[in-house]
């Protein structure tokens, strides 16, 4: 029951393509055993198309302010999610207490 059954296919179906014919190629060894001397190419000058970034006190303050704002926004979002989970858990606990009280009072009346 738990053993997999592999389907068998006695005859292939659909289009059958013949295998590709590969022709052997001859390998010809290189006659010259000594390689020609290679002269190193001169190193290109490092010229950048982009201007270099210079940090001024104004840009540093802007970067720090931006990062602080991002950290505050992310923190506010995480705290609000935590608060939503806490409020939901508290309301579920109160509902459970009310339902248990109703069930116990109903059982005492009988």
N, C-alpha and C positions, 0 to 999 in steps of 0.2 A: 504494500500500500504506500509506503513512504519512499520507495525506490524510484528514481526518475526513469522514465522510459524514453529512449532516444528513438525518434522516428527514423525508419529506414526508407530509402528511396531506391527502388530497383533500377529504374531507368531515369536518366536526367531529362528534364523537361525544359522547354524554351529553346532559344537559339544557342548553338554551340559554335564558338569561334575556334578555328584551328590554332595550334600553338605557333608563335612567331618563330621564323627560321633565323637562327643566328649563324653568321659566317665567321669563321676564325680569322683573326688578323695576325700578321707576322710581326714579331718584335725585332727591330733592327737595332743592334747596339751602336752607340755613338763611337766614331772612330777616334776622335781627339781625346786623349786621356788627361792632358794637362789643361786646366781651365784658364781662360784669359784673365789677367789681373783686373780687378774691379776697383775703380777709383770712386771714393765716396763722394756723393753729391754734396754741395755746400748747403749748410743748414739755412732754411728760409728765415728771414727776419720775422720776429713775432710782432705782427701788426694787427691790432684788434680794431674791428669796425665799430665796436661799441665804446662809448666813452666810459671812463672809470668812474666809479661811484665814490663820491666824497661825502662823508658824514659831517654835517654841521650840527651845532647844538640844537637848532630848530628841528632838524630831521630826527635827531635822537629823541627829543621830547615827543615828537609825533609818533614815533615807533613805540615808545614806552606807553604813551597814552592809548594807542590803538590796541596794544596787547592787554592792557589793563581793562579796557572796555570789553574786549572779547572774553576775558576771564570772568568778568562780572556777569555778562549775559549768560555764559554757559553755567556758571554757578547758580544764577537765579532759576534757570530752566531745571537744573537738577534738584534744587530745593523744592520747587513747586511740584515736581513729579513725586518726590518723597512725601510731601504733604498730602498729595492726592491719594497716595497709597495708604497713608496713615488714617485719613478721614474715612476712606472706604472700609478699612479694617475695623475701625471703631464703630461705624454704623452697622456692619455685619454682626459685631459682637452684641450690640444693643438689640438688634433684631432677634438674635439667638436667645438672649435672656428673656425677651418678651414672649417668644414662642414657647420656651420651656416653662415659663410661669403659667401661660394659658393651658398648656397640656397638664401640668401638675394640679392646677385648680379644678380642671375638668375631672381628673381622676379622683380627687377628694370628694367630689359631690356624689359619686356613685356609691 
